[in-house]
Amino acid sequence: MNRSRVALAIGPKLAVVNAACATCGRSFRTRVKNIARGGGRFCSRACNPVYARRFEPAEKFRRHNLKRNYGLTTGEFEQMRLSQQGRCAICRSLPDEPHGVLVVDHCHMSDRVRQLLCNNCNMAVGLLRDDPVTATRLAAYLLRHDRDEADADLALAIIRQSFQSEDVA
């Protein structure tokens, strides 16, 4: 059988369609062949009840790690999350829905817990090696190469507000 006949025979099953998750209702893309096999109804394994039991140990492990690594109970973590309105302390974005989480940011020198961050901001802080001088130079670099003066003014206002709110606290 030549390639074109094989491609024609399996082509429709490789088609990608939009579907709604049977658990959370989130829209996602899946292949027709997955639906034909009885799958393709859930946006992630976490939404699939067949895999739910596999995620229970992960939650137990997460609770254990919060206590062991940061000295936080799940109640304290939830209190931090609520005080930040469920948003990242740096970029103020909500974690990706429906299964995104905020992570605990801490000082690697003192192990002091700071705040909750999204994964991107947490990685950025780590890549900057928790160095505020490097972070400031990075901000200055971005502002220097930004042609929009409104962004520069907004960034300076955010920095001023950050220092003022820390003085009050």
C-alpha positions in Angstrom: 0.0 0.0 0.0 1.5 3.4 -0.9 1.7 6.4 1.3 -1.2 8.3 -0.2 -3.7 5.4 0.4 -2.5 5.1 4.0 -2.9 8.8 4.6 -6.4 8.8 3.1 -7.3 5.8 5.2 -6.3 7.4 8.5 -6.7 11.1 7.7 -10.2 11.7 9.1 -9.2 10.1 12.4 -6.3 12.5 12.8 -8.6 15.5 12.5 -8.6 17.8 15.5 -11.9 19.0 16.9 -12.9 21.3 19.7 -14.6 19.6 22.6 -15.8 20.6 26.1 -14.4 18.8 29.1 -17.1 16.5 30.7 -15.9 17.4 34.2 -15.0 21.1 34.2 -16.6 22.3 30.9 -13.3 23.8 29.7 -12.9 24.0 25.9 -10.0 22.0 24.6 -8.8 20.4 21.3 -8.7 16.6 20.8 -8.3 14.2 17.9 -11.3 12.4 16.4 -9.6 9.0 17.0 -9.5 9.7 20.7 -13.3 10.3 20.7 -13.8 7.1 18.6 -11.9 5.1 21.2 -14.1 6.4 24.0 -11.6 9.0 25.2 -11.2 12.7 24.4 -13.9 13.8 26.9 -11.6 15.3 29.5 -9.2 18.3 29.2 -6.6 16.7 31.5 -6.0 13.6 33.5 -7.0 15.5 36.7 -10.5 15.9 35.2 -10.8 12.2 34.3 -12.3 10.2 37.2 -10.3 7.1 36.1 -7.2 9.0 37.0 -8.6 10.8 40.1 -7.2 8.2 42.5 -3.8 8.8 41.1 -4.0 12.5 41.9 -5.0 11.9 45.6 -1.5 10.8 46.6 -0.1 13.9 44.8 -2.3 16.2 47.0 -1.2 14.3 50.1 2.4 14.7 49.0 1.9 18.4 48.4 0.5 18.9 51.9 3.5 17.0 53.3 5.9 19.1 51.2 4.3 22.4 52.4 5.0 21.4 56.0 8.4 19.9 55.5 9.9 22.4 53.1 8.3 25.7 54.2 6.7 24.9 57.6 3.3 25.8 56.3 0.0 24.0 57.0 -2.6 23.9 54.2 -4.6 26.3 56.2 -1.7 28.8 56.3 -1.2 28.3 52.6 -4.9 29.0 51.9 -4.8 32.1 54.1 -1.8 33.4 52.0 -3.7 32.6 48.8 -6.8 34.4 50.0 -4.9 37.4 51.1 -3.4 37.7 47.6 -6.9 37.1 46.1 -5.5 34.0 44.4 -3.1 36.0 42.3 0.6 36.0 41.8 2.4 38.5 44.1 4.5 39.8 41.2 2.5 39.8 37.9 -0.9 39.7 39.6 -2.2 37.1 37.2 -4.4 34.2 38.2 -2.8 30.8 37.7 -3.8 28.9 34.6 -7.2 27.5 34.9 -8.5 25.0 35.9 -5.6 23.2 37.5 -3.0 26.0 37.9 -1.5 26.5 41.3 0.5 29.2 43.1 3.8 28.1 44.4 5.6 29.2 47.6 8.4 31.6 47.1 11.1 31.6 49.8 14.5 33.1 50.4 17.1 30.4 49.7 19.5 32.0 52.2 17.2 32.2 55.2 14.5 29.8 54.1 12.0 32.6 55.0 8.7 32.2 53.2 7.9 35.4 51.1 4.7 35.1 49.1 2.9 33.0 46.5 3.9 33.2 42.9 2.9 31.8 39.5 5.4 29.3 38.0 6.7 31.9 35.5 7.5 34.5 38.1 8.9 31.9 40.5 11.3 30.7 37.7 12.2 34.3 36.9 13.1 35.0 40.5 15.2 31.8 40.6 17.0 32.7 37.3 17.8 36.1 38.8 19.3 34.1 41.8 17.1 36.1 44.3 19.3 39.1 43.6 17.4 42.4 43.8 20.3 44.3 42.2 20.1 42.1 39.1 16.3 42.4 39.1 16.6 46.2 39.2 19.1 46.2 36.4 16.8 43.9 34.4 13.9 46.3 34.9 16.1 49.3 34.0 17.3 47.5 30.9 13.7 46.7 29.8 12.6 50.3 30.4 15.6 51.7 28.6 14.8 49.7 25.5 11.0 50.4 25.7 9.9 53.1 23.4 6.6 53.6 25.2 7.1 56.2 28.0 3.7 55.4 29.5 5.1 51.9 30.4 8.2 53.5 32.0 6.0 55.8 34.1 3.8 53.0 35.2 6.8 50.8 36.2 8.3 53.6 38.3 4.9 54.2 39.9 4.7 50.5 40.8 8.2 50.6 42.3 7.3 53.6 44.4 4.0 52.0 45.5 5.8 48.8 46.4 8.3 50.7 48.7 5.5 52.8 50.3 3.3 49.7 51.0 6.4 47.9 52.6 7.0 51.0 54.8 3.4 50.9 56.1 3.5 47.1 56.8 
